[in-house]
């Protein structure tokens, strides 16, 4: 039986500053064996894992020193798993089947998954590993270096929205997260904002005597349209991800 025990653990940031996170999962009777022991069977996973943030997790022992946890910070102490000769599900925890293991540290993401519109991770129809590689470098990249990988992740499920179009919506070049929240949102379709203000971030191109307004090719404005709903819900620019028929994304 696997249990989660409340013990503080520490992780080093890039600036080598300690910060407290929630406990790693615990397996009754098991002891930590260290990453190198895991690597005897999981050599490929360990090779990439050593360079990640997850590999830096450690816990303090009674003497004040830090004991490395690494793989076992997510999978639980591995001694019983090793003694059993390995094998799927033998005295080891698989976070892919239970997001609560990830939520032990990523508390903010757990809160986002509780929002009205969210990816179905807590419902069991997705796992964190569908979008994140816990053993690879893309767990957390510097801002601006995640866009291509992010769109690739989204396209695994949202193929219609991310496929090439004759008339593209340039916002997709910046990444799906320009308009959509990644984990959850209070807005329908997981939008980062619920109304036309989202579109106006990019399309407020020219002021008008009666703001808010968007200048259009004919010299007119959208003032009357804006009162009917957002750019999408008012029934105008319905092909928001791209169109093969209209340069203004109207179909």
Secondary structure, 3 states (H helix, E strand, C coil): CEEECCCCEEEECCCCCEEEECCCEEECCCCCCCHHHHHCCCHHHHHHHCCCCHHHCEEECCCCCEEECCCHHHHCCCHHHHHCCCCCCCCCCCHHHCCHHHHCCCHHHHHHCCCCEECCCCCCCCCHHHCCCCCCHHHCCCCCCCHHHHHHHHHCCCHHHHCCCCEECHHHHHCHHHCECCCEECCHHHECCCCCHHHHHHHCCCCCCCCCCCCCCCCCCCHHHHCCCCCCCCCCCCCCCEECCCCCCCC
